[in-house]
């Protein structure tokens, strides 16, 4: 099982957005049993910081994925979109990024995104706050036209359908397009919260394909909780 963390999970404890790329923070996620990491890039400034300063990757990190910027941004045919996508390309090449996650509700020109063939694009199913990207039909309308992957966020499925039938439908429908899972519990204020605290085991047990990389997106209140969350999730993933 390839499982690991998003480096934004300690955002409540980091002094700044860029601190999450400091070696001392990155190393908190490189723990026994966690072999991959997702770079959570909020905005263009984060991309610039990675390109200028770099970040620590230990030899035992098997995979690096990346969450594309979402803050106050729409992806279209504008100069800023092309500038951001070019910077993402550079990061992908430098760190052998295997997946870049985009929110589909922020894409206003899909052809532009598809033209950046050096970016391993996936789109993520959205939660109940978004107007587009929540349903099977929304995701299918994109994947049938473009050769993108799919990142399934199981917590997003949960807030849209607490029975997790939607999660099963996503996995059955797009089983050949899934490139990554996101997993966490749900809490109203922070949205993504540790499953070992929420005990929403139905989210974990809905995960169907254990050979696909899993990113834990739980927001932690304290350092050290990453160990408890990893242990808890691995315990409840059905064998």
WOFEN-V183437 format. One line per field, one symbol per residue. ss: DSSP state (@ for helix, = for strand, . for the rest). Layout:
BEGIN
ss=???
END
This chain:
BEGIN
ss=..====...........@@@@.@@@@@@@......=====...@@@@@@@@@@.........=====.......=...@@@@@@@@@@@@@@@@@...=====@@@=..@@@@@@.....====...........@@@@@@@@.....=====@@@@@@@....@@@@@@@@@....======.===...===.@@@@..@@@@@........===..=.....@@@@@@@@@@@@...
END
